[in-house]
Amino acid sequence: MLNDALIAAEFQEARETIYLNAASTGPLPRRAVERLAAFNAKRAQPWTISFEEQFGGLARARELCARLIGASPDEIALTPNTSGGIHIAARVLPVAPGRVILSHDGEFPANVYPWMAMHRVRGTPFEQVPLRDGLPDHEALLARIARGDVGVVAISWVSFVSGDKADLARLGEACRRHGSWLAVDAIQGVGAAPLDVRDCHIDILSCGAQKWLCGPWGTAFTYVRRDLIARLDAETGGWLSMRYSDNFGRMLDYDATYFDDARKFEIATIAYQDFIGLNASLELLFEIGPRPIAAQVDALAARLLDGIASIPGLRPLTPAAPARRAGIVACAADQLGRVSQRLTEAGVVHGIRGGVLRFAPHFYNTADEIDRTLDVLRG
């Protein structure tokens, strides 16, 4: 059971409309807004910010992000966005000659262009498995992996268009069996559904925090499997990647020895204040409970999907099976522009991606809001 009074207090503004767009940008909870404001007020007097407060906020972020996905803090690198982590994967994962990078068609561009660049610069083949009925074809992907020449599988856990969710445990087992690295873009799943990176044999995972984690823009994290960290060359000269970067008394030693944890993939200064705000958001998520949140998201998505399936002129794209979806509910619509306009006029905030309507209810939404949205869709 969710603490509705707490949620209402933290997301008062979001409840003044029907906000079903967490897959685009999650609203900041009140405590994050207040903590950001307090830290930024101190920024006007930087001499009031201690070293421990500044760098301790980053350490706390690594701890909370690790807890979200079943990792340890030393496996977490902080980045300003999901793209940062994808670029780390594309830069550092070794791909032997003759092996390919494999992905789905329909991926978000941030998870395509870095691999295309890898093909252009290194000549590594890049393949995309075609969609089937508008959805990622997981069986075809697994069959392609089984041919034994795939170096990296680079996919999204949850499709940003359809909301289709991959079975990462099954995929990770296939990658392990056939000698492929698994790199995951998890931004559309973490916060909406539970995930354990160890159970799924994930090598590198990248996740922005501005969507389902309700964090500030400019906050993200990258997980690198512990036994890979020492094996991978960060291939950067980032000063914050080096082991004495947090010891200002030794800065001029110029000791180019990386940290022995995932901080070796952090390149330069990031927005301290934004991660202070993220910590507040994540603490709220843990206070409410990731699994109760996931259950609420699942129930709301199922309610919305069932209702859409009964409305003439709407055709659900998101799979109905709970194992194949997270929080996103997508559907094709006759007269898409008119339907979208009607939703907007009724105060239902939604998205359009890939020519389909996209809804993304989160734990701050209610069953009543879903029913009101369905009433609008029925016209």
Secondary structure, 3 states (H helix, E strand, C coil): CCCHHHHHHHCCCHHHCEECECCCCCCCCHHHHHHHHHHHHHHCCHHHCCHHHHHHHHHHHHHHHHHHHCCCHHHEEEECCHHHHHHHHHHHCCCCCCCEEEEECCCCHHHCHHHHHHHHHHCCCEEEECCECCECCHHHHHHHHCCCCEEEEEEECECCCCCEECCHHHHHHHHHHHCCEEEEECCCCECCECCCCCCCCCCEEEEECCCCCCCCCCCEEEEECHHHHCCCCCCCCCHHHECCCCCHHHHHHCCCCECCCHHHHCCCCCCHHHHHHHHHHHHHHHHHCHHHHHHHHHHHHHHHHHHHHCCCCEEECCCCCHHHECCCEEEEECCHHHHHHHHHHCCEECEEECCEEEEECCCCCCHHHHHHHHHHHHC
